[in-house]
Amino acid sequence: MPFPDALKGHPKCIFFTDFDGTITLKDSNDYITDNLGFGLEKRRQGNIVVLEGKASFRDEFRKMIDSINAPFPECVKLLLENIKLDPYFKEFYTWSRENNVPVIVLSSGMTDVIRALLVKLVGPEANDIEIICNECVDRPGKNRNEAGGWEIKFHDDSHFGHDKSLTIRPYAERIAKMPENERPTLLYAGDGVSDLSAAQETDLLFAKKGHDLVTFCEKEGMPFTVFEDWKSILATTKDINSGKTSVKKVAAEGAEAFKKESSEVKTTK
């Protein structure tokens, strides 16, 4: 349901989410790189240079994908056999369909991979989930069904390859012009630093526990709450959608819980 169609049904909430490591338990791009590409050690080296600001995420991600020589269908098959969803995501998605909460996946992965995984692990109803991400394309003179026959086509020209905030911004700008009592709440779930720009365009971020995104949110003073799985996301989203709680209250409670846990960790060291 592309912009602005998601607003036509007058939803109370719109839920944007990262895919790899957020909806899934493992990162699909990391998995095929580790098993079919240049491997774990070299991938981790690439992650380090990105975190140190010595290279862009886009450039290192392309190196990862280019290291995979296997035909694209073989990559998808391997992922379908090994990647699992968070055990509570399907329940969340079923509830979202029943309660007019659009779910939009924003990812640095590839549409064909994400769609295949969602349909297999959620069911055919997952075809209704809007996916905005990078694409797999045939290399010139080759095709994805042969070895070395495919490559990644990035969604935009940003250093991420896909600046997720560019998808959310039109929603935020349109909503800002709506009467206050008609404005839907924009929610986002993610686990990585690339999710930070997207989160800045929404009302509340669900940041995965134990990942860098939590630290960045605390540092930047962004409204967030920590999650371990989609069970807690579902419970909180239900309360926000029904008006039982507000994003301001959830963010305040999330920040307080994070500070308390951080203090307890320091005390035990």
C-alpha positions in Angstrom: 0.0 0.0 0.0 2.3 2.8 -1.3 2.2 6.4 0.0 -0.3 8.0 0.4 -2.7 5.0 0.1 -1.8 3.9 3.6 -3.4 7.1 5.0 -6.7 6.6 3.1 -8.1 4.1 5.6 -7.5 6.6 8.5 -5.4 4.3 10.6 -4.6 5.3 14.1 -1.0 3.9 13.7 1.3 3.1 10.9 4.1 0.6 11.6 7.4 0.9 9.8 10.0 -1.8 10.4 13.5 -3.0 9.5 13.6 -6.7 8.4 17.0 -8.4 9.0 17.6 -9.0 12.7 14.4 -7.2 13.6 11.7 -9.4 12.1 14.1 -12.2 11.6 16.4 -13.8 14.2 19.4 -13.8 11.8 20.5 -11.3 9.2 19.8 -12.9 5.7 22.5 -10.8 4.0 25.1 -11.8 6.6 24.1 -15.4 6.3 24.6 -15.8 2.6 27.9 -13.8 2.8 29.2 -16.0 5.6 28.2 -19.2 3.8 28.4 -18.4 0.1 30.6 -15.3 0.0 33.9 -14.2 1.5 33.0 -15.4 5.0 32.4 -14.1 8.5 35.9 -12.7 9.3 36.1 -10.5 6.2 32.5 -9.4 6.7 33.3 -8.3 10.3 36.3 -6.4 9.1 34.0 -4.5 6.8 31.6 -3.8 9.6 34.5 -2.3 11.7 35.6 0.1 9.0 32.0 1.3 8.6 31.7 1.9 12.3 35.0 3.7 12.3 33.8 6.0 9.5 36.5 4.8 7.1 34.0 3.5 4.6 30.4 3.8 3.7 27.8 1.1 4.5 26.9 1.2 0.8 30.4 0.3 -0.4 31.0 -2.4 2.2 27.6 -3.9 1.6 28.3 -4.1 -2.1 31.6 -5.9 -1.4 29.6 -8.4 0.6 27.1 -9.1 -2.1 29.6 -9.1 -4.9 31.6 -11.8 -3.1 28.7 -14.2 -3.6 29.1 -16.2 -6.8 26.2 -18.6 -6.4 23.1 -18.2 -8.6 20.4 -16.1 -7.0 17.9 -19.0 -6.6 20.5 -21.0 -4.7 20.9 -18.1 -2.3 17.1 -17.8 -1.8 16.9 -21.6 -1.2 19.6 -21.5 1.5 17.9 -18.7 3.2 14.5 -20.3 3.1 16.0 -23.4 4.8 17.8 -21.5 7.6 16.3 -18.1 8.4 13.5 -17.9 11.0 11.2 -15.1 12.0 10.8 -13.8 15.5 8.2 -16.2 17.0 5.7 -13.4 17.7 5.9 -11.5 14.4 3.1 -13.5 12.7 0.8 -12.8 15.7 1.6 -9.1 15.4 0.9 -9.0 11.7 -2.4 -10.9 12.1 -3.4 -8.3 14.7 -2.3 -5.4 12.4 -4.5 -6.6 9.5 -7.5 -7.0 11.8 -7.0 -3.5 13.3 -6.2 -1.4 10.3 -2.5 -0.8 11.1 -0.5 -0.8 7.9 2.9 -2.5 8.2 5.7 -1.3 5.9 9.1 -3.0 5.7 12.1 -0.8 5.1 15.3 -2.8 4.5 18.8 -2.8 3.1 18.1 -6.2 1.8 16.6 -7.3 -1.5 12.8 -7.5 -2.3 12.8 -11.0 -3.7 14.6 -12.4 -0.7 12.3 -10.6 1.8 9.1 -11.5 0.0 10.0 -15.1 -0.3 10.9 -15.4 3.4 7.7 -13.5 4.6 5.4 -15.6 2.4 7.0 -18.9 3.6 7.1 -18.0 7.3 3.9 -15.8 7.6 1.7 -17.1 4.8 0.3 -15.8 1.5 -1.2 -12.8 3.4 2.3 -11.5 3.7 2.0 -10.6 0.0 0.1 -7.5 1.2 3.1 -6.2 3.2 4.7 -3.2 1.4 8.4 -3.8 1.0 10.8 -0.9 0.2 14.4 -1.9 -0.2 17.2 -2.7 -2.7 16.8 -5.0 -5.6 18.5 -8.0 -7.2 19.2 -7.4 -10.9 20.9 -9.4 -13.7 24.5 -8.4 -14.5 25.0 -7.2 -18.0 25.0 -10.1 -20.4 24.1 -12.6 -17.7 21.1 -13.6 -15.6 20.5 -14.4 -11.9 20.1 -18.1 -12.6 23.8 -18.6 -13.4 26.9 -18.3 -11.3 28.0 -14.6 -10.9 24.9 -13.6 -12.8 23.4 -11.0 -10.4 24.2 -7.9 -8.4 22.5 -5.5 -6.1 20.8 -2.4 -7.3 20.6 0.2 -4.5 17.4 2.0 -3.7 18.9 5.5 -3.8 22.2 7.4 -3.9 22.7 7.7 -0.1 25.8 6.3 1.7 23.4 3.7 3.1 22.3 2.6 -0.3 18.8 2.9 1.1 18.0 6.0 3.3 14.9 4.8 5.1 14.0 8.2 6.3 13.2 9.3 2.7 10.3 6.8 2.7 8.9 8.0 6.0 9.3 11.7 5.5 6.4 12.2 3.1 4.1 10.5 5.7 5.4 12.8 8.5 5.0 15.9 6.3 1.4 15.0 5.2 0.4 14.0 8.7 1.7 17.3 10.1 -0.9 19.1 8.0 -3.8 17.0 9.2 -6.1 18.0 12.1 -4.4 16.9 15.4 -7.2 14.4 16.3 -6.9 12.7 12.9 -3.1 12.2 12.9 -1.9 8.6 13.0 1.0 7.7 15.2 4.2 6.6 13.3 6.1 3.7 14.9 9.4 2.1 13.9 11.2 -1.1 14.9 14.9 -1.6 14.2 18.2 -2.9 15.5 21.0 -1.0 13.7 22.6 2.4 13.3 21.1 2.6 9.7 17.7 2.7 11.4 18.5 5.9 13.3 17.6 8.3 10.4 14.3 6.5 9.9 13.5 6.6 13.6 14.0 10.4 13.6 11.0 10.7 11.3 8.6 8.7 13.6 6.9 9.2 16.9 8.4 6.2 18.7 11.2 3.7 18.1 11.3 0.2 19.3 15.0 -0.5 19.6 16.2 -4.1 19.9 17.9 -4.9 23.2 21.6 -5.4 23.1 22.2 -3.6 19.9 24.0 -0.3 19.0 20.8 1.5 18.2 19.8 1.7 21.9 23.0 3.5 22.8 22.6 5.9 19.9 19.0 6.7 20.8 20.0 7.5 24.4 22.9 9.7 23.2 20.7 11.6 20.7 17.8 11.9 23.2 15.4 10.2 20.8 12.1 8.7 22.1 12.5 4.9 22.3 11.6 1.8 24.1 13.6 -1.4 24.1 12.2 -4.7 22.9 13.5 -8.3 23.0 10.8 -9.8 20.7 7.6 -8.8 18.9 5.4 -10.0 21.9 6.3 -6.7 23.7 5.9 -4.7 20.5 2.4 -6.1 20.0 1.4 -5.3 23.6 2.6 -1.8 23.4 1.2 -1.1 19.9 -2.2 -2.4 21.0 -2.2 0.1 23.9 -1.1 3.0 21.7 -3.7 2.1 19.0 -6.5 1.9 21.6 -5.5 5.1 23.4 -4.7 3.3 26.6 -1.2 4.8 26.6 0.7 7.4 24.6 4.1 7.4 22.9 5.3 10.0 25.3 4.5 7.8 28.3 6.0 4.7 26.6 9.2 6.6 25.7 9.5 8.0 29.2 9.1 4.5 30.7 11.5 3.1 28.2 14.2 5.6 28.9 13.8 5.1 32.7 14.0 1.3 32.3 17.1 1.6 30.2 18.8 3.9 32.7 18.0 1.6 35.6 19.3 -1.4 33.7 22.5 0.4 32.7 23.0 1.5 36.3 22.6 -2.0 37.6 25.1 -3.3 35.1 27.7 -0.7 36.2 27.1 -1.6 39.8 27.7 -5.3 39.3 31.1 -4.7 37.5 
